């Protein structure tokens, strides 16, 4: 089932472009960005996104500046979650701007473009509050898209 799921959604989400945009954003910030794509499920999306956040160890970054884009393409739903360091520095406007960057594209079924817009928006804000430091920054979390069960 996992292989069928992954193949079907890879046609709608360009994994290579997403990884490239994550890498570009992370070259400007110490923040960490992940994307998790989930198969269809019943119920609210946020609790499942929160489980994915924990499973992917998003809270284990040095500056508590991990951000997760959790996407359920079959429902055209997403949740953007960030660790406490991001909210403390960026506030609610950051979340509103980042969600807005995804919303319009997702409504049209443009998942790759929506994620790219959201990742770039998040990357700009993260760079302003958590600038990249070549002497101390390391890639703490994988840039691979997660297709795991939450």
SVG drawing of the C-alpha trace seen along z (x, -y; Angstrom):
<svg xmlns="http://www.w3.org/2000/svg" viewBox="-13 -40 46 42">
<polyline fill="none" stroke="black" stroke-width="0.4" points="0.0,0.0 2.8,-2.4 4.4,-2.1 1.1,-2.6 0.4,-5.7 3.8,-7.1 3.8,-6.6 0.3,-8.1 1.2,-11.3 4.7,-11.7 2.9,-12.5 1.3,-15.4 4.2,-16.5 7.6,-17.0 9.9,-15.6 13.1,-16.9 11.9,-20.5 10.6,-20.4 14.0,-19.1 15.8,-21.8 13.7,-24.6 14.2,-23.3 18.0,-23.2 18.0,-26.7 16.0,-28.1 18.2,-26.3 21.3,-27.8 20.1,-31.2 18.9,-30.1 19.7,-27.8 16.0,-26.8 15.0,-23.3 12.2,-22.7 10.5,-19.3 7.6,-18.2 5.4,-15.2 2.7,-13.9 0.0,-11.8 -2.5,-9.4 -6.2,-10.0 -7.6,-9.6 -10.8,-10.5 -10.8,-13.2 -9.0,-16.4 -5.7,-17.0 -3.9,-18.9 -3.5,-16.0 -2.1,-13.8 0.3,-16.6 1.4,-16.9 2.2,-13.2 4.3,-13.5 6.1,-16.5 7.0,-14.4 7.9,-11.3 10.2,-13.4 11.9,-14.8 11.2,-18.4 11.7,-19.6 15.2,-18.3 16.8,-21.2 19.4,-23.3 17.4,-26.5 14.0,-24.9 13.4,-26.3 12.0,-23.4 9.0,-23.8 6.8,-21.0 4.5,-21.3 2.1,-18.4 0.0,-17.8 -3.0,-15.6 -3.3,-16.0 -6.4,-13.8 -8.3,-16.2 -6.5,-19.4 -5.6,-20.1 -2.4,-21.1 -1.1,-22.1 2.1,-24.2 3.6,-23.5 6.7,-25.1 8.6,-24.7 8.5,-27.2 11.6,-29.2 9.9,-30.2 6.7,-31.5 8.7,-33.3 10.6,-35.3 8.1,-35.6 4.7,-35.6 1.3,-34.9 1.9,-36.9 4.5,-34.4 1.9,-31.6 -0.7,-33.6 1.6,-34.5 3.0,-31.0 -0.5,-29.4 -1.7,-32.0 1.2,-31.1 0.0,-27.5 -3.8,-28.0 -4.6,-29.3 -2.4,-26.8 -3.8,-23.9 -7.3,-24.8 -6.4,-24.4 -4.6,-21.1 -1.2,-22.7 0.6,-21.0 4.2,-21.4 3.7,-25.1 1.9,-25.6 4.7,-23.9 7.4,-25.9 5.6,-29.2 5.1,-28.2 8.7,-27.0 10.1,-30.1 7.9,-32.3 8.9,-30.4 12.6,-30.5 12.6,-34.3 11.1,-34.7 13.5,-32.1 16.5,-33.8 15.4,-37.1 15.1,-35.5 17.6,-32.6 20.3,-33.6 22.7,-31.0 26.1,-30.8 28.6,-28.8 30.7,-28.1 28.0,-26.4 25.1,-25.5 24.6,-21.9 21.6,-20.3 20.0,-18.8 17.0,-17.2 16.6,-15.4 15.4,-17.4 13.7,-14.3 9.9,-14.3 8.4,-12.0 5.7,-9.6 5.5,-7.8 2.4,-7.0 1.9,-9.4"/>
</svg>
